[in-house]
């Protein structure tokens, strides 16, 4: 009986943690769940920690797809939903499709209490007759200007 109570307590704590993290969850998170990792037309990159410190970032997650124009209809609505809560945004449409978006999302606190700035970058090359769509999520202490400068490199 004591063992069951301990397990129930642990499950309750985990559920509470999931609810707390869901408050800052993004719609694009569903795209970063590994569903494209076996797709030969996809490149997914995840970088955390030391390699990003020079850029004042702590997390970088990107997804690039080629030969997949149909996937835009899956990605674009998720990006625009997250962009609706942005505190700063740059967007460009071509032919009724979102071509470019750079969103600054409301900051969140890290586990250590540091304020993390969050950014989404989206580029849909299909909207201008080229091949490819790119989605990048970044977080850290970097300013909007720092991130834009990094993306231009």
N, C-alpha and C positions, 0 to 999 in steps of 0.2 A: 504494500500500500504506500509506504514511504517513497519507494522508487517511482511510482506513478505520479505522486504529488510533485516530485522533483522534475520529472519530465514535463508535466503540465506547466510548472513554473517557467521552465526554459522556453517552452513553446509560446507562452504568453509574452515573455520578454522579446523573443524574436519577432512576433507579430507586431508588438509596439514599435520596435525598431524599423520594421518595414513600413508601417504607417507614417512614421516620422520622415523617412527618406522619400516617401512618395510625395510629400509636400513640395519637393524641389525637382521631382522627376520631369523629364521632358518627353514630348511625343516622339522625338527622333530616337529616343533610347531603344525603341522597338527595332530600329534599323541596325543598331549596334549589338544585337543579341547573338550574332554568329551566323545568321541565316545566309550570309553571302560568302562565308569563308571557303566553301567548296565550289564557288562559282568561278569558272575560268575567266570570266569577263570582269571580275571584281578584284580590287586591291584594298585591303583593310589594314590600316596602320594604327597601332596603339603605342603611345610613348608616355611613360610616367617617370617622375623623379629627376635624377641628376642630369640627363641629357637636355632637359628643358630649362634648367635653372638660369642659364645665360639669357633666356628670353623672358624670365619672370613668370613662367608657366609651370604648372604642376601636372597637368593632364592634357594630352592631345590625342584625339581619336578621329581618324578620317576614313572615308569610304569613297572610292572612285570606281565608277562602272563605265564600261565601253560596250559597244554592240548591244545595248539594252535600252532603247528609247522607251519601251513600255514601262520600265521601272520608274520613270519620271512621275507617272500618275500615282505611284505608291509613295514616293519621297516628297514631292512638292506639297501636298496637303499637310503633312506632318511638320514640315519646315515652316509653313505659313501659320499654323496653329501656335507653334512656339514663338514665332515672330510677333504674334499679337500681343504678347506680354513684354516685349522688348522695351527698354528704356531709351534706346537709341537705335535707329535703323536706317539703312540705305538699301533700296530695292530698285530693280529695273525689270520691266516686262518686255518681252518681244513676242509678237504674234499671239498675245493672250496668255502666254506661259511665263512663269517666273524665270527670268534669265539669271539674275544676280541678286544675292541678298547677303548683307552683313548686319547681323543683329548683336546688340549688346544687351544681354539679359540682366535682370536684377541680380545683384550679388547675393551669395549665400555664405554662411560661416562654415569653415572647415571643422574637422573634429578637434583641432587644436585651438579653435576660436578665431583664426585668421579670416579676414574677409576675402572671399574668392570672387573675382570678376569672371563672368562667363560670356563666351562668344560663339556664335554660329556663323559659318561662312558656307555659302551655297553658290554653285555655278553650274548652270544647265546649258551645255554647249549645243544640245539638240535644238534649242530655241532659235539658234542662229545658223542652223544647217550643218553643224559640225558634230563629231562623235564624242560623247562623254558627258557624265554628270559627276560632280564632286560635292561632297558634304564633309565639313570639318567642324568638330566641337572642340573648344579649348577652354581651360579654366586656369586661373592663377592670379597673381597680383599685377600682372601686366596691364597697362592702360590700353585703351582702344587704339591710340596712335602707335604704340609699340607692336600690337598685334597686326595692324594694317601694314606697317613697315616690314614685318616678318613675312607676311603673305605675299608681298610684292617681290621678294627675293626669288 
